[in-house]
């Protein structure tokens, strides 16, 4: 079964911040209940082009961490499409603990096989992918985070006539595929800002190779490091949901929106700028984050 284009337009919601700029959010998190946000579009052409080739033994293999939105999404695509899936998961210590992890449990219930590998093996996942290509010649091997040229092409679907009306386009950045796609396909007069959740000095060059444009800036929004959740992040996410009715997760979109509001307060954006932030989904990660926060006797994300 191919992934389909949505029948309804994804909504753009104004965030009434009462400042000298206009802030909006495009709710890509609403595109599908299980294949969330940018993951839907990053997988769109990867999966559809693969199935159109009618492989004799269809099989999808990919990589991710313990709470990976990508692993969650690929497992859901596999169940939806009837394709066997394999997730290579960073951290062999999770071998006997996956049942306590809501992301991995969800993936298993979708039929995904999980193989836990050491962090050293994971760092060499490109070589591992080459080996898997020989072992499973019919398989589709998707890189970590789903970022490749077909993913960048899919991200084009996040842009439409309504997104042309904005001066700034903002998205969270993990592996770089989403910001590369927005950068490549946006209007010439638009400025793209990627909010980095990871401290990766090679990220800018990777994005340039994917987009071939120089219309984007990267701003750190790690707030202490990838996957680190500070009390200020929790307060912001909970206040944001209470004020605007929009849930945010604490790794990507939550930190991006917190940083965007800080930049607005600091006067980063020119007066009367129209700013569009993309909600890239990943709300499945809240449950796992709350499990960790609960163990630390800290306030939970609502």
Order of alpha helices (4+ residues) and beta strands (2+ residues): beta-beta-alpha-beta-alpha-beta-alpha-beta-alpha-alpha-beta-alpha-beta-alpha-beta-alpha-beta-alpha-alpha-beta-alpha
